[in-house]
Structures are given as structure tokens and as C-alpha cells.
Amino acid sequence: MKNQNQNLLVAVAIWLACMFGLYLFFPNVIGPKKPAPQQQPEPAVQSPGPTSAPPASPLGTGAAAATKPGDVPRGTPAKTHPLRTVTLETPLARTVVTSEGAAVQSIQLLGEKWTLHKGSSEAAQVDLVPSHSGEPLPFTTALKGADGATLIPAATSYELVRSDATSATFRAEQGGVTITKTFTVNPTNYGIGLAVELKSAQAVNGQLAVLSGTHAEEPKGGFLSPHSNVPARTICAAANNKVERVAIGAKNPVFEAPAAQFAGIDEQYFLSAVMPPQGVAASCRLEAQGSKSGSLIASLIVPVQAVADASAHLDFQGYAGPKDDTDLLAVGKPLKLSIEWGFWSVIAELLLGIMKFFYRVVPPHNWGFAIILLTLAMKALTFPLQHKSMKSMQEMQRIQPQIEEMKKKFAGDPQRQNVEQMKLFKEHGVNPMGSCLPMLIQMPIWFALYTTLGVSVELYNAPFIHGWINDLTAKDPYYILPVAMGITMILTQILTPTPMSNPSQKTMGYVMSGFFSLLMLTLPSGLTLYIFTNNVLSIGQQMYLRRKLHVHPPKAGSQTVEVGKKKDDEGGKKKDDRTGGGGSASDRAKLRA
């Protein structure tokens, strides 16, 4: 029986199955790392001064309220006001609000972590609002009546009423309906409050939609094919915590659902979304316009009812920032649903928790060192199983000469060969699949760590060694780690005992190591660092095991064959008695020695 060939085929089949799983669950895994969201230079903002802003006045009085809403028929165009912008800055973000539609024009995250292209002339902060015209800005609103007619469109020109360091109020009047929007930012988190007040001389019964849009491209990528990035997608969390995302090129470009918990724009590491007022039933609508590239629009829709000459108040809570579970929970519990852990969620969250622990307690508080310590922890947890597997492979190497003799003896009887070989394995405590076990143990960890690097904003833009690896979620720019990882994989194969005696089979193993190194060229450097560290530890473990067991494969093999030759010369027993299938107990003991 050609057991070695079967073992090789099984190992290759397992490898191909794992690669198929990689392609199935992570179609974008092979290719350049996803870049940050589109960012733009800080816009020139114009904050109103004490003399330039209209005098603040209570709502319902002043110049804007000089004419009663009832005196203006619905459908009358809104008055055009001068374009004004207000900058609201906190220690966490710089938010620019514009009077054009009374919406958010720019959201720049502050801090060194959110600085792109550090130390270069292109250095800029991450901006969650891309500079692309044609889509509604975040927190744009549109009011419709019960008949579906638009009462106040999204592009309405608003008047700046008042502003201070953390808030700005805008007002617009059209067709007898007055809408007032007040933005507030929280200095302690990434929350953005939006208070909407509606007032009309006539009863209003309709819907208010809070819109958010962006420009995106169709997701690209696949097995061994390059791709640009994972583009932005619209997102809605509906009833039963069911999260739906719609991207450009989706089979169903429109999604609607009741009982919406939030809706907005979802990016790889960031979220811009709005939640409905407490106690108000809301629905969401997600749209993807275009096939290869186009507009994404997310709408959170709430019912509006206002009696004549009375005001209706709606308080929305928004979020614009990184998808960190602590930051998300600080603004709203449902927002945590935006973190897409996927199939490997349990293992991925466990790995992130371990890395967070190492990052907090071990100086110099570096995520690269946290990954190295994670590798040590995983190696310690799987050491007993891997140690047993390596011992089994060592024993397999010891009895290899006996297996070769047995194959010659029963060359014409594969069934007898299998029976005798299994007896030999059982006698020596050998697991024929032991060589595949270490990789099978590591595979789930690799996939889960890849998920962690692609989801966890903690690792985004996190350096390992400045000047070399400045972002563990991106590829190694100099390909040092992938090459070093490939070398250590080959060294591991050389040191690991293997039953393969055919040189072509060993060559195939080396080719597979080289192929795997090529795959790692464009994958996150954090994942490559983990595999490289694990290989180094495996080499040390194998050298320790060889020394402990006093393994000298060539010498042991020659001694075993010599014993067989002596028994041939003496004519005391048959060959099958010397190969483990029979013979006296003393003969078998000599063979094992």
C-alpha cells in the first residue's frame, strides 16, 4: 500500500479545503489591505461672530416669524439664506455643520491614532464624510406629508440662528411649515445629538426622514485577485438585532424594514449612524444606486404628527466615530451590532480580549508585542496536543525502515500490508495523521486573527516598529515578514520528522511553503507576525523534543536494517517476522531498540 502518498493526498486535500473556506468566508482576503475611509483636508470653516450672526431670539419670534405660517400657502419655495458653516470641536472630533440642508459637512477624528501619512506632507486626519457631491450629507432631513408630497426637501437652505462651542441651531420655513434643527456634540464621546422641532399653522401628519449618503464602488476581489478596498455600505439594525447591509452591485439594491434601531453608513472600522427618538417606532430604507460605482443612501424614517399652531419635538441620537465597542456602547447599546465579527466571532473576540490584556499590562503597550504574546499564549495552550503529535511523528520516523521492509514483503497483498502496518502503528503508539494535526489546530486561529485585524479598530493604524510596520492591519511594505515566515516554514519542515521518503513528496512540501508565503505578501502584517512567531516557537519545540528523545534518524534506520540483515544471514526467521508482523517477543524488542 502506498500509505505515504495517501497521507500526502489527505494533507493536500485538507489544505485545499482550508483555502476554499478562506475564499468562501473571506472573498476579499487576498489583495492589498483596505485603506482608510476617504479623507479630505480640513475645510475652511466660517464660525459666526457676535456681530455677523443674526440676533438670537426665542423660537417663533423675530424676523423669521414675522409672517404667520398660516398666511403662506404650502408649496411656496423656501427663502434662500447665505451659506454659513459652524465648527464644533471636542477632544475627540472636529465636526463642521453647514447651513445648506442643515447637515454635517465634515467629521474629522482627532488624535495621533487617526492621523494618516504621519510625518509626510500628506498628513491628514481621518474624515468620515467623503468629499463627493451628489449624495445627502449626514443628518440631512426631508419632511413629507401624508399624501407623499415633500413639504421640506433635503436641499433646503437654512438660516443660522445661534451657535456656541458645542451646539448650532438652524431654521428654515417653507410652505407655512417651520423646521428648526439643533446639533449638539458631546465632549466625552462620539455622539452627535439632533433635535428637530416642527411648527405649522395647519396640522401636519407625515414622515420625517434623516438621511445619510456616500459614494462607493462595487466590492471587488477574490482568490488571488487584487482588489482596492471593502467599500462603504449602508447599514440598518432592525428587529431581533438583525443587521442588514447593502453595497453597490447588490442583488437587491433596496432594503426596507420596520422597527429600526439605527441606520447609517458602515465602513470597515468606522460608523456614521443615527438612532430614532426613544419610544418612537422607526423604519429604515437602504438604497444602492449604480452597478459598478454609485451612491449609497440610508434613511431612518419616523412618523410626525403636529396639531395646528403647536410644535412637535423629535430628539435623535447620532454617532460618528470608530467602531470600538466601548465608544459605541457609550452612545447607544444597539450600535455595537455594527461590528461584523462573522463566522469566527467566538474565537476572534477571545483573541482580541487576550491582546487587549497584554496591551494594557505589558510595556511598551505595543500591539505588535501583544500579538507576539498572544502567540506564546496560544502555543502554551496547544503545547500538550502539539507535543503529542510531534512525539508520534518522531516514532513514525523511527519505524520507517520497518515499514519499507513490510511494503516489500507484502507488495502483492495491499490488504495484508494495511493490517500489518496498523499493528505496527498500534504497537508503537503512532498516529498516521499526526503530521496534519499542528496545522489543523492553527487554522481556526489564523482565520479568527484575520477577522480580528479586519474588524477591530484598536489595531487600525497601530504600529509595530516605526519606519517598518506602521499599521498592523496593512501588509508589510518591505515584505520582510512574509519572506522570513517562508524561511521558518521550510526550516520547520526540515526539522519535523516525516514519514515521506520520496524526494518528490518532500519537494512538494517545500513548494507549498513557498506558495503560502506568496499568499501572505498582501495579507495583514499582524497575521504574518503571528505565523512567523509561531514557526519560531515550533522550531524551538522540535529541537527540544529531538534532544530529549535523542533522535538520530539515519543511525537508527541503519541499525534497524542491520538487525534484519543479521537475521537473514543466520536464517533463524522469515522477513515478515522481522518487520513487526510476527517473530518472537525478543526479536521485536531488538527491532524496537
Secondary structure as GFF3:
##gff-version 3
##sequence-region A 1 593
A	DSSP	alpha_helix	3	25	.	.	.	ID=ss1
A	DSSP	three_ten_helix	63	65	.	.	.	ID=ss2
A	DSSP	three_ten_helix	69	71	.	.	.	ID=ss3
A	DSSP	beta_strand	85	89	.	.	.	ID=ss4
A	DSSP	beta_strand	93	98	.	.	.	ID=ss5
A	DSSP	beta_strand	103	109	.	.	.	ID=ss6
A	DSSP	three_ten_helix	112	114	.	.	.	ID=ss7
A	DSSP	beta_strand	115	116	.	.	.	ID=ss8
A	DSSP	beta_strand	124	125	.	.	.	ID=ss9
A	DSSP	beta_strand	140	145	.	.	.	ID=ss10
A	DSSP	beta_strand	150	152	.	.	.	ID=ss11
A	DSSP	beta_strand	159	163	.	.	.	ID=ss12
A	DSSP	beta_strand	167	174	.	.	.	ID=ss13
A	DSSP	beta_strand	177	185	.	.	.	ID=ss14
A	DSSP	beta_strand	191	200	.	.	.	ID=ss15
A	DSSP	beta_strand	204	217	.	.	.	ID=ss16
A	DSSP	beta_strand	233	237	.	.	.	ID=ss17
A	DSSP	three_ten_helix	239	241	.	.	.	ID=ss18
A	DSSP	beta_strand	243	246	.	.	.	ID=ss19
A	DSSP	beta_strand	254	257	.	.	.	ID=ss20
A	DSSP	beta_strand	262	266	.	.	.	ID=ss21
A	DSSP	beta_strand	270	275	.	.	.	ID=ss22
A	DSSP	beta_strand	283	289	.	.	.	ID=ss23
A	DSSP	beta_strand	293	306	.	.	.	ID=ss24
A	DSSP	beta_strand	310	322	.	.	.	ID=ss25
A	DSSP	alpha_helix	325	331	.	.	.	ID=ss26
A	DSSP	three_ten_helix	333	338	.	.	.	ID=ss27
A	DSSP	three_ten_helix	342	344	.	.	.	ID=ss28
A	DSSP	alpha_helix	345	361	.	.	.	ID=ss29
A	DSSP	alpha_helix	367	398	.	.	.	ID=ss30
A	DSSP	alpha_helix	400	409	.	.	.	ID=ss31
A	DSSP	alpha_helix	414	428	.	.	.	ID=ss32
A	DSSP	three_ten_helix	434	436	.	.	.	ID=ss33
A	DSSP	alpha_helix	437	455	.	.	.	ID=ss34
A	DSSP	three_ten_helix	457	459	.	.	.	ID=ss35
A	DSSP	alpha_helix	480	495	.	.	.	ID=ss36
A	DSSP	alpha_helix	503	519	.	.	.	ID=ss37
A	DSSP	three_ten_helix	520	522	.	.	.	ID=ss38
A	DSSP	alpha_helix	525	549	.	.	.	ID=ss39
A	DSSP	alpha_helix	553	570	.	.	.	ID=ss40
A	DSSP	alpha_helix	575	578	.	.	.	ID=ss41
A	DSSP	alpha_helix	585	592	.	.	.	ID=ss42
###
